[in-house]
Amino acid sequence: MQRFFITILAFMSLLIVAKSAFAEDAPKYSNMPAGIYKLDPAHASLVWKVSHMGLSDYTARFTNFDAEIDFDPSAPEKSMVTATINPMSVKTDYPFSDKKDFDKKLSTGAEWFNAGEFPKITFKSTKIMLDDAQSGKMTGDLTFLGVTKPVTLDVTFNGAFEKQPFTGKPTVGFSAKGLMKRSEWGFATYVPNIGDEVALHLEVEFAQDN
């Protein structure tokens, strides 16, 4: 048992040292090379929340989406971001999947995401404004259910590596969150019992191929 605890402590020490070394090596975005950075899907999540009868915020996610940044480190506000979401990839963790395929109902139902008629959700940035070196706002056109309207996200720059320790690639990481009123895209099913306002939360890493 003593040997086990010694091993755990040694492993934790190594993690702390590695984390400190990584943090020291992590540059500001201004030091990163310009160009196209593509989403690393293994380190990306897109979660949405909506009120369920005022009792809880029902939480679900999309598991299949792609994005890229045309990154300008000398003038980040001139960078361009595009993204595509597959509405068939909605995951709700519905507990009775043996009785009903709830995810399929949401993704294909005409009163829900209607993926048969609208197989893609897309986003294209139109404006990026920096608040400071670590945060800013990104506005873009969100096309959903055939309707295109602007959405603004609060974006936090988490960090970057000129050579990410595990891949050796230039890599940047961001968090983003925002709100949208789904009825503005013609999606008013069960409003107000299911909330009109949807909260979006993204955690994403982008890597550049050398």
Disulfide bonds with the S-S distance in Angstrom:
none
